[in-house]
Amino acid sequence: MSISTTIIVGIIVLIVIIFVLRGVRIIPQAETWVIERLGKYNRTLESGINIIWPIIDRPRVIHTRHTIVDVDGNTYVRNRTTCKIDLREQVYDFPKQSVITKDNVTTTINALLYFQIIDPVKAVYEIDNLPNAIEKLTQTTLRNVIGELELDETLTSRDTINSKLRAVLDEASNKWGVKVTRVELQDITPPNSVRDAMERQMQAERERRAQVLKATGDKEALILESEGKKAALINQAEADKQTKILAAEGEANSRIIKAKAEAEAIAKINEALANSGMDPANYMLAEKYINTLKEMASGQDSKTVYMPYEASSMLGSIGCFKDMFQK
């Protein structure tokens, strides 16, 4: 084999090696390439081994961004170009930006955006710089959403803001082949003067709540104390009532028993007087006289007792009664 033939064979082998190295592409999982043939879209490579024609087939480059955090904790964003399109869900940490609320308060907000490239062809051909477009769209949409809310609503309605942002961004980025999955607000930082006023307001609110709780406790204590006194008075009144009822019932029973005894005594006296032919009325009247005389003579200062003239005849009748009963 001549030298010229050897050179030609070597050139051919080198071309084949270059063809193999440039024509065989191994695409990792969850990545893809957009291939252009002579400047026109040809196909989208899938993960695995793919073969392209060198020179006439070229992958289309796209813009990407990476967030770098230094040792001091500062965040930097670096933009670069690559032919690899990542199909996984990605997150962009946008720099802090100033927005104005509905009540004209300037607030600094830091947002996170989670998105995923669904259609690589649209992500390449429908927008020039996808990361920059997503960032600017997020910033403008965030300004519009925050501009419709007051500061208090902004601080307490993060979920509402996230939902509105996600809906608007997803609709706007749909033509770019991008699906916005989630939007999160990291930090909402009002001005120092507003934060001081909020702290004073919070302190005043806490003091007001403490006073309200103390007043409520004092009120409940007074109510419980008055209810206790009321229950004690009711119980005492009920006890007095029952005592009086029992005393009245005892007195009534005593009078009934005494009346029954007197009735039985009178009945026996009447029976005895009737058998002897005497008048029961004179006996009863004489008994009343005698009891009255006892009361008149029972006093300490009673030295003289005056008796009516009619009492002598009445006492004589009683003496007759005595003699009769002795017989």
Secondary structure, DSSP 8 states (H G I E B T S, - for coil): --HHHHHHHHHHHHHHHHHHHHHEEEE-TTEEEEEEETTEEEEEE-SEEEE--TTTEEE--EEEEEEEE-TTS-EEEEEEEES-EE-S-EEEE---EEEE-TTS-EEEEEEEEEEEES-HHHHHHS-S-HHHHHHHHHHHHHHHHHHTS-HHHHHH-HHHHHHHHHHHHHHHTGGGTEEEEEEEEEEEE--HHHHHHHHHHHHHHHHHHHHHHHHHHHHHHHHHHHHHHHHHHHHHHHHHHHHHHHHHHHHHHHHHHHHHHHHHHHHHHHHHHHHHT--HHHHHHHHHHHHHHHHHHTSTT-------THHHHHHHHHHHHHHHHH-
